[in-house]
Amino acid sequence: MVVDISEVVKVPGTEIKINKSGVIENLTDIYGSISVVGPVTFDGVIANMDGVLHLEGDARCTYVTSCDYCNSEIVRDLKVKINEDLVDEQKGSPEEDQYTFSGNVLYLDKILSDQIVLAMPLHHRCSNNCRIICEKCGKPITGEGCGCRDDNDGQPIDPRLAALKDLLEKKNTD
């Protein structure tokens, strides 16, 4: 998304409203399991504060991911507050974590994609009632087990704890 900022760059104290929408390419595979679908919209304002441009507004998008419990597909909306200062890259060297602009054009894609990725939840659950699904029988695991009737009384044993099971069995046979 490109914004013409020629009006704001020239006169300190001025501001323009921005209402843009577009697809941001690098948001199709976030953390290997989340993809933004459709356009990202930004509604905000950019103001010149003595040569530093201040960008403020809301970015909105829709994303698709999988439930961490049952692996079903989830579609969610995300709203992100944007509040960033932008410096002119032609006037000195910006700090590593600062966004820049050059000339009369501002590219919003990098700013929006960074802020969306940082605001993205790391944990997703399709509903509050969602239960973990047993990898063997496919049924939800509740406090009473999942219904599996295999060699360990209905509950699969975590491979990391198998050695403890062996110790308990050995103790019981002695």
C-alpha positions, -999 to +999 in steps of 0.1 A: +000+000+000+014+033-011+005+067+004+013+101-011+026+121+018+037+152-002+012+175+016+024+164+050+062+163+044+065+200+034+045+217+062+051+209+099+018+206+118-002+193+089-019+159+088-038+138+063-063+110+067-055+076+054-080+049+044-062+022+024-068-015+018-047-041+001-032-075+001+002-078+019+022-107+004+044-117+033+014-124+056+005-158+041+026-180+064+030-166+099+046-189+124+040-217+099+003-220+108-014-187+104-024-170+071-040-136+066-068-140+040-081-111+020-070-075+022-056-056+052-073-023+058-058+007+075-078+037+087-058+064+104-039+097+101-003+108+095+009+140+109+041+161+105+056+168+139+086+190+132+100+167+105+090+134+121+059+119+107+036+102+132+014+074+119-016+065+141-047+044+133-061+009+132-052-020+109-077-048+104-074-082+088-090-117+088-068-147+093-071-185+092-054-210+115-060-243+133-073-249+168-045-260+191-068-286+207-088-303+179-070-290+148-102-277+132-099-246+110-106-212+127-113-179+109-107-148+131-106-111+128-077-091+142-076-053+150-042-038+156-035-003+169-007+014+150+012+042+167+046+048+150+070+076+143+086+077+109+119+094+101+132+107+068+159+083+057+176+110+037+182+131+068+207+111+088+208+075+098+177+061+115+179+038+144+175+000+138+139-002+151+126+030+134+105+030+103+115+054+075+100+073+046+117+086+015+106+116-006+068+120-010+059+083-007+052+061+023+050+023+019+027+009+046+032-028+039+063-033+061+048-013+090+014-031+089+029-065+085+053-061+114+026-048+137+001-076+127+026-103+132+035-089+167-001-087+177-011-122+164-021-145+193+002-175+197-025-197+211-058-205+193-088-224+205-120-228+185-142-226+216-141-227+253-156-261+253-130-276+229-112-306+242-079-322+233-084-350+207-069-384+214-044-393+187-054-430+188-092-430+188-100-394+177-124-387+206-121-358+230-101-364+261-121-355+292-113-359+329-124-396+326-102-404+296-111-406+260-126-440+256-096-458+243-092-493+256-056-501+249-029-515+271-028-485+294-064-482+306-076-456+281-050-430+283-020-428+260+013-425+278+036-397+270+068-412+256+088-390+279+072-407+309+073-443+297+105-449+318+085-440+350+058-465+340+084-492+337+098-483+371+064-486+387+057-519+371+091-532+382+084-521+418+050-537+418+064-571+406+091-571+433 
